Amino acid sequence: QLQLVESGGGLVQPGGSLRLSCAVSGFTLDYYAIGWFRQAPGKEREGVSCISSSEGTISYVDSVKGRFTVSRDNAKNTVYLQMNSLKPEDTAVYYCAAKRWLFRLCMLSTEYDYWGQGTQVTVSS
């Protein structure tokens, strides 16, 4: 059975950093695209970043470019989202998601089959 578990969220002041982890089981990470999504209260779910299947091409939404970095550790079956220079508008529940053999459309939440439970990130002074 495929499973994704997010961790690493918390409360941080503006300008601070957090690293989120997405631990996956039941599948080989290298065959799957992994996406990071977030949803703030009263807002639509939005794509933050994704790493595609196969060669692992990485994409970011414009609002986080230069601040967030996605990486993967295939040996640990874990994908990370390093978040630096955090802003109050980054406050949201963050989710990771997985889909086998996804490439061009990996920033679209509707493409994904499997989802984690989410982890809360709060940026406030």
C-alpha positions in Angstrom: 0.0 0.0 0.0 1.4 3.4 -1.0 1.8 5.9 1.8 3.1 9.5 2.2 3.8 11.2 5.5 4.7 14.8 5.9 6.6 16.3 8.8 8.6 19.3 9.9 6.0 22.0 10.1 5.7 24.5 12.9 5.7 28.1 14.0 8.5 30.4 12.6 9.0 34.2 12.5 9.2 36.0 9.2 12.6 35.5 7.6 13.1 32.2 9.2 13.4 28.7 7.8 11.8 25.3 8.0 12.5 22.0 6.3 9.5 19.7 5.4 10.0 16.0 4.8 7.8 13.7 2.8 8.5 10.0 3.7 7.1 7.6 1.1 6.6 3.9 1.2 5.1 1.2 -1.0 6.7 2.4 -4.2 10.1 3.2 -5.8 10.6 7.0 -5.5 12.5 7.3 -8.8 9.4 6.1 -10.8 7.1 8.7 -9.3 6.6 12.5 -9.5 6.3 14.2 -6.1 4.4 17.4 -5.7 4.2 19.9 -2.8 1.0 21.8 -2.4 -0.4 24.2 0.2 -3.8 25.4 1.3 -4.3 28.5 3.4 -7.6 29.2 5.3 -10.3 30.3 2.9 -8.0 29.8 -0.1 -7.7 27.4 -3.0 -5.1 24.6 -2.9 -2.1 25.7 -4.9 1.0 24.0 -6.3 4.3 25.0 -4.7 6.9 22.7 -6.2 7.2 19.4 -7.9 9.9 16.9 -9.0 9.0 14.9 -12.1 9.4 11.2 -12.7 12.5 9.7 -14.3 15.2 12.4 -14.6 13.7 14.5 -11.8 13.1 17.9 -13.4 12.1 20.4 -10.7 9.5 23.2 -11.0 8.5 26.0 -8.6 5.7 28.5 -8.4 6.9 32.0 -9.0 6.1 33.2 -5.5 8.7 30.8 -3.9 11.5 30.9 -6.5 14.8 31.7 -4.9 13.4 30.9 -1.4 12.3 27.2 -1.5 14.3 24.2 -2.6 13.1 20.6 -3.3 15.5 17.7 -3.0 15.2 13.9 -2.8 17.0 11.1 -1.1 16.2 7.9 -3.0 18.0 5.7 -0.5 15.7 7.0 2.3 12.6 7.3 0.0 12.2 10.9 1.2 11.6 14.2 -0.5 12.4 17.5 1.2 11.1 21.0 0.9 13.6 23.5 2.3 11.9 26.8 2.9 14.0 29.9 3.6 13.1 33.6 4.0 9.6 32.7 5.0 6.8 35.2 4.7 3.4 35.4 6.5 1.7 34.6 3.2 3.5 31.2 3.2 1.3 30.2 6.2 -0.7 27.1 5.1 -1.1 23.4 5.5 1.5 21.8 3.2 0.8 18.5 1.5 2.9 16.1 -0.6 1.5 14.0 -3.3 2.7 11.2 -5.7 1.9 10.0 -9.2 3.6 7.3 -11.3 5.1 8.6 -14.6 4.1 12.2 -14.3 6.2 14.9 -16.0 4.8 18.0 -17.7 1.8 18.4 -15.5 3.4 17.8 -12.1 2.3 21.2 -10.7 -1.4 20.4 -11.1 -3.0 18.8 -8.0 -5.7 17.1 -10.1 -3.0 14.8 -11.6 -2.0 13.1 -8.4 -3.3 9.8 -7.0 -1.8 9.7 -3.5 -1.7 12.3 -0.8 -0.2 12.8 2.7 -2.1 14.1 5.7 -0.5 17.6 5.7 1.7 19.6 8.1 0.9 23.1 9.3 3.3 25.9 8.6 2.7 29.2 10.4 4.8 32.3 9.8 4.1 35.1 12.3 5.9 37.6 14.4 
